[in-house]
Amino acid sequence: MPVPFVAVDTAEHIRAFSENLALNPLDPKDLVHTFGLVGVWVILFAETGLLVGFFFPGDSLLFLAGVAASSVADAIFGDGTRISLAGLLIGGPICAILGAQFGHFLGARYGRRMFERPNSRLFKQEYVEKAEYYFQKFGPAKAVVLARFIPIVRTFLNPVAGVLGMPARQFLLWNIVGAVLWVDGILLVGYLLARQIYDAIGDHIDKYILPVVALIIVISVLPIALEMLRDRRARRRAKAVAVVAASGAAGAAEALREHGEGHGGGHGSESGR
């Protein structure tokens, strides 16, 4: 007896619903396959504009989204997964810019009240302290750009910039620069390497995504590491110069004191005669 169409249709809906329930929101491959272009846009906004968005896998999501825009997308993720490259390259930075600008607005509007909350699984004071450290360390412009490539910091630095009084127009300029470099840079890496990755590992990209993204992050934060190394060396040199100067000053003071005592003693002897 043939199965009624209604029963088949219901079974398909149940299966699709079950698959959605099994979605792992921290798995970028699941996110790309399930939500596509709009999902990438929403996550980019949330990760850069909402304090609770820091746990989204931004770097790996962008890399896989670039792969999903390539000719091997369906072979890796499944039929119908391919994403518009133009939509990613244009819409991605726009959403990241809007998200960061919203975070800056919240920081400027509410000040430190945003961060007056106890530590929890979704919030820790050390995240704010780390963002403030980068802001003070590199200055507003450089910090806004470099923070894009540092997980967690890219979420918290935006409201911190607002709290610390960075003007909205200045923030917007460097926000745009950072968003384009981060979003389009990682997207294009994934897009350009997609064919080579598929030829090498087939559809098992999820097993290699973390090492690849880790390499991207290392390359991204290399300028920060070099800047910190130069700063540390400069501080050591300044400290050494200060120590030498202090030693010289102490030696000179001691010599003058001894000279004064000797000079005074000589006068005493002469007067005694």
Order of alpha helices (4+ residues) and beta strands (2+ residues): alpha-alpha-alpha-alpha-alpha-alpha-alpha-alpha-alpha-alpha-alpha
